[in-house]
């Protein structure tokens, strides 16, 4: 490695469930737009119980910045959120809005 190359941080994947007034307010579109700005992959979907679930994957700094920016942008609508690690996916290339509820 020469002096201009930097090691790439290992990718991480995280799952976040947001509660509050998070459906029907542009939350998913905002998440998609911010994810693209932060170069993370993953998905976001509405859940029948009224929460929004998302998974984001990428370099740790990018994933954490994405989640923080989303929380900041949508703070007035989020009453709580729970973040947990998730398994990495090899074949994901973008961040998408899922029209159907995520199925484990």
Beta strands, then each sheet from edge to edge (+ up, - down):
strand 1: 11-20
strand 2: 41-46
strand 3: 52-59
strand 4: 78-85
strand 5: 95-97
sheet 1: 4+ 1- 3+ 2- 5-
end
